[in-house]
Amino acid sequence: MTSTLRPASTTEAVKRPGRWLALGVLVLAVLLVAVDATVLGLATPYISEDLEPTGTQLLWIGDVYSFVIAGLLVSMGSLGDRIGRKRILLVGATAFGAISVLNAYATTPEMMIVARALLGVAGATLMPATLALIRNLFHDPRERSLAVGIWGATASAGTAVGPIAGGFLLEHFWWGSVFLINLPVMAVLVLVGIRLLPESRTANPGPWDLASVVLSLVGMVGVVYAVKEAAAHGFAWDTLAAGLLGAAALWGFVRRQLRLPAPLLDMRLFRNRGFSGAVLADLLTILGLSGLVFFLSQYLQLVQGRRPFEAGLAELPAAIGAVVAGLVAGRAARRFSVRAVVSGGLAAIGLALAALTVIGQSTGYPLLGAALLVVGVGAGFSFTVTADVILSSVPKEQAGSASAVSETAYELGAALGIAVLGSIVTGVYRDFTGPAGTPAAAHESLGGAVEAAAGLPAHTAATMLDAARTAFVDGLALAAGVGAAVLLAAAVAAWFLLRGQRLESGGAEHP
């Protein structure tokens, strides 16, 4: 059945003065989150050396942020609809900056995991609020497409700024400095946002249901934790119990939303095939990409021996491709079709990941750079158009909840991707056969192997490191293959689910 999104009303078509300056403030929040996500991967080898986490703790450091943020996004998006999206954005940004300091000065793996979890609580307030405010700032469909493209392009630019700035800091300071770069961005966001951002909230939203918040958090964390543990260690009774608890909590959450007169999440949103298809495409895309992205910085530094700054520059093609594609994605979707642009973007990412299955220790940069560029272009087209579809599919008073669903798909996909694909890499790596005298710590992570090699005789260290790097690359290639299969399946699903979907048209005035 063809789904045509409703046109903007005459009232909505009125253009708010200063909306583009306000957008500049919103994209600072996006930059804040994107930079934080990318610098963690770059700093992982240094965190491993300093805090000496086990392989499991290292995965928790990587994915606990996504666990918590996935569990709280819907709740925080709904809270913003109720108390004001500007208010929750500014409070969340302030907390994000403060907790970044706690991340920077963590002294144990456990403290780092807790700090990342708290950062997830703050982060859950940011992304839904930014998209919801864009929905309320830009009522002209073509202007909104451009605004969403700028929003997505900034996120992609953050993935470039993060590694480059992080690489520079890691070469001159300690690893905690990469988290402190959040502070100046947060300060500008809050001080300027107070003056420029308009407040918006839902009229008569009803109470914020605390029971729904708890069910959402327990459900998301339980299910994702079970998937992570099962992928890493196989099924066990505690893993099964966590999964069942999470599934039961999510079932209870859905049932409760259907009964509440003012639910945290209106489940009727999912009756819109375009909305559901866009959310599913986002989830599968991030799932297929995240495991590879998490380990790519380690590959560039610990396998190929690149310095942190050089590793950051090596990842630049992905961000460039995403920025360029994001800015023209709305126009492309109107000229061709939503499903052609989204499915084509996902297929391009899948083929690029498939090319990385031949990766080796000495793979030249032309292959890596070309693959990253294609990944960026595909992601820029896909994510920008799906975000536009999601925002356009709902009334503006539900923008916070819809944005939260979109961001939940991202974060849930990231958590599952790191859990499943990351566990594939870790599982293959742990089975490597080193020479006699190889320390147990070397089997926990590649960073642990590099650290352990410093205390071994030269010949033993070289042999062990070669075996460890070979195993790590084998795991990375296998994860790339699985990611490619997921992305190609997502392309097929998007082709059918987004059939007949169109972006709104309107007489836009570009800035």
C-alpha positions as CSV (number, residue, x, y, z in Angstrom):
1,M,0.0,0.0,0.0
2,T,1.3,3.4,-0.9
3,S,2.1,5.7,2.0
4,T,2.1,9.4,1.3
5,L,3.1,11.7,4.1
6,R,0.8,14.6,4.9
7,P,1.6,18.0,3.6
8,A,2.5,20.8,6.0
9,S,-0.4,23.0,7.0
10,T,-0.5,26.8,6.4
11,T,0.3,27.4,10.1
12,E,3.2,25.0,10.0
13,A,4.6,26.6,6.9
14,V,5.5,29.8,8.7
15,K,9.2,30.0,9.0
16,R,10.6,30.8,12.4
17,P,13.2,33.6,12.4
18,G,16.7,32.5,13.6
19,R,15.9,28.8,13.0
20,W,19.3,28.3,11.2
21,L,21.2,29.8,14.1
22,A,19.2,27.6,16.5
23,L,20.1,24.6,14.3
24,G,23.8,25.5,14.8
25,V,23.3,25.1,18.5
26,L,21.5,21.7,18.1
27,V,24.3,20.3,16.0
28,L,26.8,21.0,18.7
29,A,24.9,18.4,20.8
30,V,25.2,16.0,18.0
31,L,28.9,16.8,17.7
32,L,29.3,16.2,21.4
33,V,27.9,12.7,21.2
34,A,29.7,11.8,18.0
35,V,33.1,12.9,19.2
36,D,32.7,10.9,22.4
37,A,31.7,7.7,20.6
38,T,34.7,7.8,18.2
39,V,37.4,8.8,20.7
40,L,36.6,5.8,22.8
41,G,37.7,3.4,20.1
42,L,40.9,5.3,19.5
43,A,41.7,5.4,23.2
44,T,40.9,1.7,23.8
45,P,44.6,0.5,23.4
46,Y,45.7,3.1,26.0
47,I,42.9,2.3,28.4
48,S,43.8,-1.4,28.1
49,E,47.4,-0.7,28.9
50,D,46.6,1.6,31.9
51,L,43.6,0.0,33.5
52,E,44.4,-3.6,32.4
53,P,40.7,-4.7,31.9
54,T,39.9,-8.3,31.0
55,G,38.4,-8.9,27.5
56,T,34.9,-9.0,28.9
57,Q,35.5,-5.7,30.9
58,L,36.8,-4.1,27.7
59,L,33.6,-5.0,25.9
60,W,31.6,-3.6,28.8
61,I,33.5,-0.4,28.5
62,G,32.6,-0.3,24.9
63,D,28.9,-1.2,25.1
64,V,27.6,-0.2,28.5
65,Y,27.0,3.3,27.3
66,S,24.8,1.9,24.5
67,F,23.0,-0.4,27.0
68,V,22.0,2.4,29.2
69,I,21.2,4.9,26.5
70,A,19.1,2.4,24.6
71,G,17.1,1.7,27.8
72,L,16.5,5.4,28.6
73,L,16.0,7.1,25.2
74,V,12.3,6.5,24.9
75,S,11.8,7.7,28.5
76,M,13.9,10.8,28.1
77,G,12.3,11.6,24.8
78,S,8.9,11.4,26.4
79,L,10.2,13.5,29.4
80,G,11.4,16.2,27.0
81,D,7.9,16.2,25.4
82,R,6.5,16.9,28.9
83,I,8.9,19.3,30.6
84,G,10.4,21.0,27.6
85,R,12.9,19.8,24.9
86,K,15.1,22.8,25.4
87,R,15.3,22.3,29.1
88,I,16.1,18.6,29.0
89,L,18.7,19.3,26.2
90,L,20.6,21.9,28.3
91,V,20.4,19.9,31.5
92,G,21.6,16.8,29.7
93,A,24.5,18.7,28.0
94,T,25.7,20.0,31.3
95,A,25.6,16.6,32.9
96,F,27.3,15.1,29.9
97,G,30.2,17.5,30.3
98,A,30.5,16.9,34.0
99,I,30.5,13.1,33.7
100,S,33.1,13.3,30.9
101,V,35.5,14.4,33.6
102,L,34.7,11.3,35.6
103,N,35.5,9.2,32.5
104,A,38.8,11.0,32.0
105,Y,40.0,10.3,35.6
106,A,38.8,6.7,35.9
107,T,41.4,4.6,37.7
108,T,40.0,1.1,37.5
109,P,38.0,-0.9,34.8
110,E,35.0,-1.0,37.2
111,M,35.1,2.8,37.6
112,M,35.3,3.3,33.9
113,I,32.3,1.1,33.3
114,V,30.3,3.0,35.8
115,A,31.4,6.3,34.3
116,R,30.3,5.1,30.8
117,A,27.0,4.0,32.2
118,L,26.4,7.5,33.8
119,L,27.4,9.1,30.5
120,G,24.6,7.0,28.9
121,V,22.1,8.5,31.2
122,A,23.1,12.0,30.2
123,G,23.5,11.1,26.5
124,A,19.9,9.7,26.4
125,T,18.6,13.3,26.9
126,L,20.5,14.8,23.9
127,M,19.7,13.1,20.6
128,P,15.9,12.9,20.9
129,A,15.7,16.5,21.9
130,T,17.8,17.7,19.0
131,L,15.7,15.9,16.4
132,A,12.4,16.9,18.1
133,L,13.5,20.5,18.1
134,I,14.4,20.3,14.4
135,R,10.8,19.0,13.8
136,N,9.4,22.0,15.6
137,L,11.8,24.6,14.1
138,F,11.5,23.5,10.4
139,H,7.9,23.1,9.2
140,D,8.7,23.4,5.5
141,P,9.5,19.9,4.2
142,R,12.4,20.8,2.0
143,E,14.0,23.0,4.7
144,R,13.5,20.2,7.2
145,S,15.2,17.7,4.9
146,L,18.2,20.1,4.6
147,A,18.2,20.6,8.4
148,V,18.2,16.8,9.0
149,G,21.0,16.5,6.4
150,I,23.1,19.1,8.3
151,W,22.3,17.3,11.5
152,G,23.5,14.0,10.1
153,A,26.5,15.6,8.4
154,T,27.5,17.1,11.7
155,A,27.4,13.6,13.3
156,S,29.5,12.3,10.5
157,A,31.9,15.2,10.9
158,G,32.2,14.4,14.6
159,T,33.3,10.9,13.7
160,A,36.2,12.6,11.8
161,V,36.9,15.3,14.3
162,G,36.9,12.8,17.2
163,P,39.7,10.5,15.9
164,I,41.9,13.4,14.6
165,A,41.6,15.5,17.7
166,G,41.8,12.4,19.9
167,G,44.8,11.2,18.0
168,F,46.6,14.5,18.6
169,L,45.7,14.5,22.3
170,L,46.8,10.8,22.7
171,E,50.2,11.6,21.2
172,H,50.8,14.5,23.6
173,F,48.7,13.8,26.7
174,W,47.2,10.9,28.7
175,W,44.2,9.0,27.4
176,G,41.8,10.8,29.7
177,S,42.3,14.0,27.7
178,V,40.1,12.7,24.9
179,F,37.1,12.9,27.1
180,L,37.9,16.4,28.3
181,I,37.4,17.8,24.7
182,N,33.6,17.5,25.5
183,L,33.8,20.4,27.9
184,P,34.3,23.4,25.6
185,V,31.6,22.0,23.2
186,M,29.2,21.6,26.1
187,A,30.0,25.1,27.4
188,V,29.2,26.7,24.1
189,L,26.1,24.6,23.6
190,V,24.6,25.6,27.0
191,L,25.5,29.3,27.0
192,V,24.4,29.9,23.4
193,G,21.4,27.5,23.6
194,I,19.9,29.4,26.5
195,R,19.5,32.4,24.2
196,L,18.8,30.9,20.8
197,L,16.7,27.8,21.3
198,P,13.0,28.0,21.5
199,E,11.2,26.0,24.2
200,S,8.7,23.4,22.9
201,R,6.6,20.8,24.7
202,T,3.5,18.8,24.2
203,A,0.3,20.4,25.4
204,N,-1.5,18.3,28.1
205,P,0.9,15.4,27.8
206,G,-0.2,13.5,30.9
207,P,2.0,12.2,33.7
208,W,5.5,10.7,33.2
209,D,4.9,7.1,34.1
210,L,7.8,5.8,36.3
211,A,6.8,2.2,36.0
212,S,7.1,2.4,32.2
213,V,10.6,4.0,32.6
214,V,11.7,1.0,34.8
215,L,10.2,-1.5,32.4
216,S,11.9,0.0,29.4
217,L,15.3,0.2,31.1
218,V,15.1,-3.4,32.5
219,G,13.9,-4.7,29.3
220,M,16.5,-3.2,27.0
221,V,19.4,-3.9,29.4
222,G,18.3,-7.5,30.0
223,V,17.9,-8.5,26.4
224,V,21.1,-6.9,25.2
225,Y,23.1,-8.3,28.1
226,A,21.8,-11.7,27.3
227,V,22.7,-11.4,23.7
228,K,26.2,-10.2,24.6
229,E,26.9,-13.0,27.1
230,A,25.5,-15.7,24.8
231,A,27.6,-14.5,21.9
232,A,30.7,-14.3,24.1
233,H,30.4,-17.4,26.3
234,G,27.4,-19.4,25.1
235,F,24.1,-20.0,26.9
236,A,24.1,-20.3,30.7
237,W,21.4,-20.2,33.3
238,D,22.2,-16.6,34.3
239,T,22.2,-15.5,30.7
240,L,18.9,-17.2,30.0
241,A,17.4,-15.6,33.1
242,A,18.6,-12.1,32.1
243,G,17.1,-12.6,28.6
244,L,13.8,-13.8,29.9
245,L,13.6,-11.0,32.4
246,G,14.3,-8.4,29.7
247,A,11.8,-10.0,27.3
248,A,9.1,-10.0,30.0
249,A,9.9,-6.4,30.9
250,L,9.6,-5.3,27.3
251,W,6.3,-7.2,26.9
252,G,5.0,-5.5,30.1
253,F,6.2,-2.1,28.7
254,V,4.2,-2.6,25.4
255,R,1.1,-3.8,27.3
256,R,1.3,-0.8,29.6
257,Q,1.7,1.7,26.8
258,L,-1.4,0.3,25.1
259,R,-3.5,0.8,28.3
260,L,-2.2,4.2,29.4
261,P,-4.2,7.2,28.3
262,A,-0.9,9.2,27.9
263,P,1.8,6.6,27.2
264,L,5.5,7.2,27.1
265,L,5.6,5.7,23.6
266,D,2.5,5.6,21.4
267,M,2.7,2.1,19.9
268,R,0.4,3.1,17.1
269,L,3.4,4.8,15.5
270,F,4.6,1.4,14.4
271,R,1.5,0.9,12.3
272,N,3.0,3.3,9.8
273,R,5.0,1.0,7.5
274,G,7.4,3.8,6.5
275,F,8.2,4.6,10.2
276,S,8.7,0.9,11.0
277,G,10.8,0.3,7.9
278,A,13.0,3.3,8.6
279,V,13.6,2.2,12.3
280,L,14.4,-1.4,11.3
281,A,16.8,-0.2,8.6
282,D,18.7,2.0,11.1
283,L,18.9,-0.8,13.7
284,L,20.3,-3.4,11.2
285,T,22.7,-0.9,9.7
286,I,24.3,0.1,13.0
287,L,24.3,-3.6,14.1
288,G,26.3,-4.6,11.0
289,L,28.7,-1.6,11.3
290,S,29.4,-1.2,15.0
291,G,31.5,-4.2,15.7
292,L,33.8,-3.3,12.8
293,V,34.0,0.3,13.8
294,F,34.8,-0.5,17.4
295,F,37.9,-2.6,16.4
296,L,39.1,-0.6,13.4
297,S,41.1,1.8,15.5
298,Q,42.8,-1.1,17.2
299,Y,43.6,-2.6,13.8
300,L,45.1,0.6,12.5
301,Q,47.3,1.1,15.6
302,L,48.1,-2.3,17.1
303,V,48.3,-4.3,13.9
304,Q,49.5,-1.8,11.3
305,G,51.5,0.3,13.8
306,R,50.0,3.6,13.0
307,R,50.3,6.5,15.4
308,P,46.9,7.7,17.0
309,F,46.8,10.8,14.9
310,E,47.6,8.9,11.7
311,A,44.9,6.3,12.6
312,G,42.4,9.2,13.0
313,L,43.3,10.6,9.6
314,A,43.0,7.1,8.1
315,E,39.3,7.0,9.1
316,L,38.5,10.4,7.5
317,P,37.1,9.1,4.2
318,A,34.1,7.6,5.9
319,A,33.2,10.9,7.5
320,I,33.8,12.9,4.2
321,G,31.5,10.5,2.3
322,A,28.8,10.7,5.0
323,V,28.8,14.5,5.1
324,V,28.6,14.9,1.3
325,A,25.9,12.2,0.9
326,G,23.9,13.6,3.9
327,L,23.6,17.1,2.4
328,V,22.1,15.8,-0.9
329,A,20.2,12.8,0.4
330,G,16.8,14.6,0.6
331,R,17.1,15.9,-2.9
332,A,18.1,12.4,-4.2
333,A,15.1,10.8,-2.4
334,R,12.7,13.2,-4.0
335,R,14.2,12.7,-7.4
336,F,14.3,9.0,-7.3
337,S,12.5,7.4,-4.4
338,V,13.0,6.8,-0.6
339,R,13.4,3.1,-1.0
340,A,15.9,3.4,-3.8
341,V,18.2,5.8,-1.9
342,V,18.0,3.9,1.4
343,S,18.3,0.4,-0.1
344,G,21.1,1.6,-2.4
345,G,23.0,3.1,0.5
346,L,22.7,-0.1,2.6
347,A,23.7,-2.3,-0.3
348,A,26.8,-0.1,-0.8
349,I,27.8,-0.5,2.8
350,G,27.3,-4.2,2.6
351,L,29.5,-4.5,-0.4
352,A,32.2,-2.4,1.2
353,L,32.2,-4.6,4.3
354,A,32.4,-7.7,2.0
355,A,35.5,-6.2,0.5
356,L,37.1,-6.1,3.9
357,T,36.8,-9.8,4.4
358,V,40.1,-10.1,2.5
359,I,41.9,-7.8,5.0
360,G,45.3,-8.8,6.3
361,Q,48.0,-7.4,8.5
362,S,49.7,-5.6,5.6
363,T,46.6,-4.6,3.6
364,G,47.3,-1.4,1.8
365,Y,45.5,1.8,2.5
366,P,43.9,2.2,-1.0
367,L,41.5,-0.8,-0.2
368,L,40.8,0.5,3.4
369,G,40.3,4.1,2.3
370,A,38.0,3.1,-0.6
371,A,35.9,0.8,1.6
372,L,35.6,3.5,4.3
373,L,34.5,6.1,1.7
374,V,31.8,3.8,0.3
375,V,30.6,3.0,3.9
376,G,30.4,6.8,4.6
377,V,28.5,7.6,1.4
378,G,26.0,4.7,2.0
379,A,25.5,5.6,5.6
380,G,25.0,9.3,4.7
381,F,22.2,8.6,2.2
382,S,20.5,5.9,4.4
383,F,20.6,7.6,7.8
384,T,19.6,11.0,6.5
385,V,16.5,9.8,4.6
386,T,15.3,7.4,7.3
387,A,15.6,10.2,9.9
388,D,13.5,12.5,7.6
389,V,10.9,9.7,7.1
390,I,10.6,9.1,10.9
391,L,10.2,12.8,11.7
392,S,7.7,13.4,8.9
393,S,5.6,10.4,9.8
394,V,4.4,11.8,13.1
395,P,2.6,14.9,14.4
396,K,5.1,17.5,15.8
397,E,3.8,17.0,19.4
398,Q,5.1,13.4,19.1
399,A,8.4,14.4,17.7
400,G,10.3,13.6,21.0
401,S,8.9,10.0,21.2
402,A,9.5,9.4,17.5
403,S,13.1,10.7,17.7
404,A,13.7,8.6,20.7
405,V,12.6,5.5,18.8
406,S,15.0,6.4,16.0
407,E,17.9,6.9,18.4
408,T,17.0,3.7,20.3
409,A,17.4,1.8,17.1
410,Y,20.8,3.3,16.7
411,E,21.9,2.5,20.2
412,L,20.4,-0.9,20.4
413,G,22.0,-1.7,17.1
414,A,25.4,-0.5,18.4
415,A,25.1,-2.5,21.6
416,L,24.0,-5.7,19.7
417,G,26.7,-5.1,17.1
418,I,29.5,-4.7,19.6
419,A,28.1,-7.7,21.5
420,V,27.7,-10.0,18.6
421,L,30.4,-8.9,16.1
422,G,32.8,-7.8,18.9
423,S,32.4,-11.2,20.5
424,I,33.2,-12.9,17.2
425,V,36.5,-10.9,17.0
426,T,37.3,-11.6,20.7
427,G,36.3,-15.3,20.4
428,V,38.6,-15.9,17.4
429,Y,41.4,-13.9,19.0
430,R,41.4,-15.8,22.2
431,D,42.1,-19.1,20.4
432,F,45.5,-18.0,19.0
433,T,48.4,-20.3,19.7
434,G,51.4,-18.4,21.1
435,P,54.9,-19.7,21.9
436,A,55.8,-21.2,25.2
437,G,55.7,-18.6,27.9
438,T,52.8,-16.6,26.4
439,P,51.1,-14.8,29.4
440,A,47.4,-15.4,30.0
441,A,46.8,-11.7,29.7
442,A,47.9,-11.8,26.1
443,H,44.8,-13.9,25.2
444,E,42.4,-11.3,26.8
445,S,42.9,-8.6,24.2
446,L,45.4,-7.4,21.5
447,G,46.3,-4.5,23.7
448,G,47.1,-6.9,26.5
449,A,49.4,-8.9,24.1
450,V,51.3,-5.7,23.1
451,E,51.7,-4.9,26.8
452,A,52.8,-8.4,27.7
453,A,55.3,-8.5,24.9
454,A,57.4,-5.7,26.6
455,G,58.4,-8.2,29.3
456,L,59.3,-11.1,27.0
457,P,62.6,-12.0,25.2
458,A,62.7,-10.4,21.7
459,H,62.2,-13.6,19.7
460,T,59.3,-14.8,21.9
461,A,57.6,-11.4,21.9
462,A,57.8,-11.2,18.1
463,T,56.4,-14.7,17.6
464,M,53.6,-14.1,20.1
465,L,52.7,-10.7,18.6
466,D,52.6,-12.1,15.0
467,A,50.2,-14.9,16.1
468,A,48.1,-12.5,18.1
469,R,47.8,-10.0,15.3
470,T,47.0,-12.8,12.8
471,A,44.2,-14.0,15.0
472,F,42.8,-10.5,15.6
473,V,42.7,-9.9,11.8
474,D,41.0,-13.2,11.2
475,G,38.4,-12.3,13.7
476,L,38.0,-8.8,12.1
477,A,37.6,-10.3,8.6
478,L,34.9,-12.8,9.9
479,A,33.1,-9.9,11.6
480,A,33.2,-7.9,8.4
481,G,31.6,-10.8,6.5
482,V,28.8,-11.2,9.1
483,G,28.3,-7.4,8.9
484,A,28.1,-7.5,5.1
485,A,25.4,-10.2,5.3
486,V,23.4,-8.1,7.8
487,L,23.6,-5.0,5.6
488,L,22.6,-6.7,2.4
489,A,19.6,-8.3,4.2
490,A,18.7,-4.8,5.6
491,A,18.9,-3.4,2.0
492,V,16.4,-6.1,0.8
493,A,14.1,-5.4,3.8
494,A,14.1,-1.7,3.2
495,W,13.3,-2.1,-0.4
496,F,10.0,-3.9,0.5
497,L,9.1,-2.0,3.7
498,L,9.7,1.5,2.2
499,R,7.7,0.7,-1.0
500,G,5.7,3.8,-2.0
501,Q,7.2,6.0,0.7
502,R,7.8,9.6,-0.3
503,L,9.2,12.6,1.4
504,E,7.0,15.6,1.7
505,S,7.3,18.3,-0.9
506,G,7.0,22.0,-0.3
507,G,8.2,25.4,-1.5
508,A,11.5,25.7,0.3
509,E,13.7,28.7,0.7
510,H,17.2,27.7,1.3
511,P,19.3,29.7,3.8
